[in-house]
Each structure stands twice: as C-alpha cells, then as structure tokens.
C-alpha cells in the first residue's frame, strides 16, 4: 500500500517496496536480459516514485473527484 505524506512524497510499506523492487528486477531480466541488483532496482523505483508517480496519483485524485461529482449530481435527480 502507498500513501502520500504531508511533504507530497509517496511512501510505500516495506512489503510493497520489496514487491516493486522484485517486479523491476524481473522486468529487466525478462525484457532487457539485464540482471539488476536490489540497489539498482531500488534507485529506479525511487526515480519513478519521485518523478512519475505524483502525476499518476494526481490523476487518480482528479478521476475520483470527477466520479464523485457525477454521482452527487445524479443524487440531485431524486429530488421531489
């Protein structure tokens, strides 16, 4: 599980971080035939979390807001 702290940085649980590092290592081995160590995979993960994940997070917040706004608008339709 991940969360965004007050500084805006996305934080991962230890288990989620380990799972993601394993996914990165597996991807590089399968797709690039490159055997990454934990440190290299961790640095790649840190880059993605710092530079790219906030954009995906913000899009998710926006999509949730849009969805909830539409549902709220639907709710007004039941007024008598």
HELIX and SHEET records of a PDB file:
HELIX    1   1 UNK A   14  UNK A   32  1                                  19    
HELIX    2   2 UNK A   38  UNK A   47  1                                  10    
HELIX    3   3 UNK A   48  UNK A   52  3                                   5    
HELIX    4   4 UNK A   53  UNK A   76  1                                  24    
SHEET    1   A 2 UNK A   2  UNK A   4  0                                        
SHEET    2   A 2 UNK A  10  UNK A  12 -1                                        
END                                                                             
